[in-house]
Amino acid sequence: MIRVAVIGGGVAGITAAKELASKKFQVTLFEAKSTLGGKTCTFQSAIPLDLGPNWIHGDDPKHNPIVNLISSEVQFHDFNSDKETLFDRNGETIDDPHLKGVMWEVLDAAIKYSYKNTATIDSSLSLMDFAKTKYTDQVILDCVTTFGNYPGIDVHDQSLKYLFLEDCCPGKTLFVKGAYNKLINVLTASLPQSVKIITNTKVESITSNETSALISFNNVSEHFDAVVCALPLGSLKSNLIHISPALPKHITQFFSQIGIGNLEKLYITFSSKFWQSELYQFPDSFASSLSAVDVIAISDDPPILLVYYSGNLAKKLQHDLGPIRTPDWDPNLAENDWHIVLRYFHKHFEAIGYLPNSHKIESIVATRWLCDPLAGYGAYPNFPTTLKDIGPLEDLKKGLPGQRLWFAGDYTGSLIAMSTVTGAYLGGQNAAARIRDYFLPIDIANS
Ligand SMILES: Cc1cc2nc3c(=O)[nH]c(=O)nc-3n(C[C@H](O)[C@H](O)[C@H](O)COP(=O)(O)OP(=O)(O)OC[C@H]3O[C@@H](n4cnc5c(N)ncnc54)[C@H](O)[C@@H]3O)c2cc1C
């Protein structure tokens, strides 16, 4: 049988393993952490708290396969934009409905412009440059900064040329209520029994040629006929796995230009509820906070706020929280560290009704993706103004058959679902289909 090593047990790796095993390849799936799922993981607290994805970016099942995979397992929640409270930089709420929707208006126009003119747009232009061609009012430009938390990059650094890569599948964007890791349960339950799963095992190197591949872990080496590298793009960018022969220069150049979003989440449980809205958005200029901040009321009982933050704020806060224990970090923040979180967010909480003497903090759950090498030091790929050419994305999708090496991840699926769970799923399918085609002339079961 043809032996394939799949390295990385996130959505992309599990999907590639499943598709290959169901076509009679003999698959070994290596995962460095103690459990499968990668960034799609849920922390069990009083209620389940998703540490990675929470959203379905486009609920049309014809385009987004994730919808059918989990719709029977979770409820979807459609946030009512009427219940959204937007703040200006001075902490005043913005009630003008036009201003509330202006970020989406600018984004839609900019994405359309990017699709149409990508070939001629200067790569140094940003989303904010585009916004400034439409508006001069500072309040509006501040509203535009709230987009930063979507790609995990400041809108001044977000490429206009490649903004179309931030487009989503058709349909509504919905919040998954329950737990996104149910998707991992569904995917792992569908893995054929023949798949050998090896957890707690970090693969250190891949050495391959046109006929075989050798992978090394824990001072052991094992031969395979093919390898699927399902590590995050950030891991490849940071050379966290040794690949020999070295990847082509245009691909390593692409790695140096691509961005890795530093989006982080906090779940703060309070002794009592003090908020009125479901969703609050703060521009990056609010209280010198360095990044846009989104606050979502995910539960009234127990009272829990979910905070999204990114950019330089994420870098500073993560630095202040100190190093993490890998591979499996504990997201439950020690009480001694709660003041660090409050240092950056008390003004946001106060703006929505928080009174320190009345609303005690009971727990803080904090993601640490930016510090986690196994996550590729960040959340997911984004497209900064430093990016000159996305041609290598297509080459990564094709893989390197001459090196018996294929790639799977949220960057090898479809251009419309980049950097999402859907993209990772499609990326896993893409790698499996290409390996199948490569080995097709060989009778797989009898080889
Ligand atoms: C905070 C946050 C919010 C997000 N929100 C959304 C959202 O709302 N909607 C959405 O669709 N997407 C969202 N995403 C993105 C989504 O989670 C990812 O795009 C997707 O999970 C990536 O899957 P993957 O399989 O490509 O990579 P990963 O999930 O990163 O899996 C890679 C796996 O490889 C393992 N690994 C790494 N190095 C090694 C090694 N050397 N040897 C063996 N194993 C190794 C890792 O431990 C990991 O399990 C979010 C991500 C984050 C972090």
The ligand as an SDF file (V2000), in Angstrom:
LIG
                    3D

 53 58  0  0  0  0  0  0  0  0999 V2000
   -8.6200   33.5180   17.3930 C   0  0  0  0  0  0  0  0  0  0  0  0
   -9.0300   32.8720   16.1040 C   0  0  0  0  0  0  0  0  0  0  0  0
  -10.2780   33.1110   15.5860 C   0  0  0  0  0  0  0  0  0  0  0  0
  -10.6840   32.5220   14.3860 C   0  0  0  0  0  0  0  0  0  0  0  0
  -11.9450   32.7250   13.9400 N   0  0  0  0  0  0  0  0  0  0  0  0
  -12.3830   32.0540   12.8550 C   0  0  0  0  0  0  0  0  0  0  0  0
  -13.7580   32.0670   12.5280 C   0  0  0  0  0  0  0  0  0  0  0  0
  -14.5640   32.6790   13.2300 O   0  0  0  0  0  0  0  0  0  0  0  0
  -14.1650   31.3730   11.4300 N   0  0  0  0  0  0  0  0  0  0  0  0
  -13.2800   30.6330   10.6640 C   0  0  0  0  0  0  0  0  0  0  0  0
  -13.7150   30.0050    9.6870 O   0  0  0  0  0  0  0  0  0  0  0  0
  -11.9550   30.5870   10.9800 N   0  0  0  0  0  0  0  0  0  0  0  0
  -11.5040   31.2540   12.0610 C   0  0  0  0  0  0  0  0  0  0  0  0
  -10.2000   31.1520   12.4400 N   0  0  0  0  0  0  0  0  0  0  0  0
   -9.2500   30.4860   11.5250 C   0  0  0  0  0  0  0  0  0  0  0  0
   -9.3220   28.9620   11.6070 C   0  0  0  0  0  0  0  0  0  0  0  0
   -9.2870   28.5550   12.9390 O   0  0  0  0  0  0  0  0  0  0  0  0
   -8.1230   28.3670   10.8620 C   0  0  0  0  0  0  0  0  0  0  0  0
   -8.0930   28.9190    9.5560 O   0  0  0  0  0  0  0  0  0  0  0  0
   -8.1770   26.8480   10.7500 C   0  0  0  0  0  0  0  0  0  0  0  0
   -8.5360   26.2610   11.9730 O   0  0  0  0  0  0  0  0  0  0  0  0
   -6.8100   26.3460   10.3100 C   0  0  0  0  0  0  0  0  0  0  0  0
   -6.8230   24.9360   10.2480 O   0  0  0  0  0  0  0  0  0  0  0  0
   -5.4990   24.1900    9.7830 P   0  0  0  0  0  0  0  0  0  0  0  0
   -5.7710   22.7350    9.8430 O   0  0  0  0  0  0  0  0  0  0  0  0
   -5.0340   24.7600    8.4840 O   0  0  0  0  0  0  0  0  0  0  0  0
   -4.3750   24.6270   10.8350 O   0  0  0  0  0  0  0  0  0  0  0  0
   -4.3190   24.4120   12.4240 P   0  0  0  0  0  0  0  0  0  0  0  0
   -5.6580   24.3670   13.0160 O   0  0  0  0  0  0  0  0  0  0  0  0
   -3.3570   25.4340   12.9200 O   0  0  0  0  0  0  0  0  0  0  0  0
   -3.6740   22.9630   12.5750 O   0  0  0  0  0  0  0  0  0  0  0  0
   -2.2910   22.7410   12.4260 C   0  0  0  0  0  0  0  0  0  0  0  0
   -1.9170   21.5830   13.3560 C   0  0  0  0  0  0  0  0  0  0  0  0
   -0.5430   21.2520   13.1640 O   0  0  0  0  0  0  0  0  0  0  0  0
    0.0170   20.9170   14.4390 C   0  0  0  0  0  0  0  0  0  0  0  0
    1.4730   21.0430   14.3310 N   0  0  0  0  0  0  0  0  0  0  0  0
    2.1720   22.1960   14.2220 C   0  0  0  0  0  0  0  0  0  0  0  0
    3.4860   21.8970   14.0910 N   0  0  0  0  0  0  0  0  0  0  0  0
    3.5870   20.5400   14.1170 C   0  0  0  0  0  0  0  0  0  0  0  0
    4.6830   19.6230   13.9890 C   0  0  0  0  0  0  0  0  0  0  0  0
    5.9510   20.0510   13.7950 N   0  0  0  0  0  0  0  0  0  0  0  0
    4.4370   18.2870   14.0500 N   0  0  0  0  0  0  0  0  0  0  0  0
    3.1590   17.8250   14.2270 C   0  0  0  0  0  0  0  0  0  0  0  0
    2.0820   18.6500   14.3500 N   0  0  0  0  0  0  0  0  0  0  0  0
    2.3040   19.9910   14.2760 C   0  0  0  0  0  0  0  0  0  0  0  0
   -0.6380   21.9220   15.3650 C   0  0  0  0  0  0  0  0  0  0  0  0
   -0.5410   21.5220   16.7100 O   0  0  0  0  0  0  0  0  0  0  0  0
   -2.0750   21.9310   14.8370 C   0  0  0  0  0  0  0  0  0  0  0  0
   -2.8630   20.9490   15.4600 O   0  0  0  0  0  0  0  0  0  0  0  0
   -9.7790   31.6830   13.6700 C   0  0  0  0  0  0  0  0  0  0  0  0
   -8.5100   31.4220   14.1870 C   0  0  0  0  0  0  0  0  0  0  0  0
   -8.1410   31.9990   15.3910 C   0  0  0  0  0  0  0  0  0  0  0  0
   -6.7900   31.6700   15.9690 C   0  0  0  0  0  0  0  0  0  0  0  0
  1  2  1  0
  2  3  1  0
  2 52  2  0
  3  4  2  0
  4  5  1  0
  4 50  1  0
  5  6  2  0
  6  7  1  0
  6 13  1  0
  7  8  2  0
  7  9  1  0
  9 10  1  0
 10 11  2  0
 10 12  1  0
 12 13  2  0
 13 14  1  0
 14 15  1  0
 14 50  1  0
 15 16  1  0
 16 17  1  0
 16 18  1  0
 18 19  1  0
 18 20  1  0
 20 21  1  0
 20 22  1  0
 22 23  1  0
 23 24  1  0
 24 25  2  0
 24 26  1  0
 24 27  1  0
 27 28  1  0
 28 29  2  0
 28 30  1  0
 28 31  1  0
 31 32  1  0
 32 33  1  0
 33 34  1  0
 33 48  1  0
 34 35  1  0
 35 36  1  0
 35 46  1  0
 36 37  1  0
 36 45  1  0
 37 38  2  0
 38 39  1  0
 39 40  1  0
 39 45  2  0
 40 41  1  0
 40 42  2  0
 42 43  1  0
 43 44  2  0
 44 45  1  0
 46 47  1  0
 46 48  1  0
 48 49  1  0
 50 51  2  0
 51 52  1  0
 52 53  1  0
M  END
$$$$
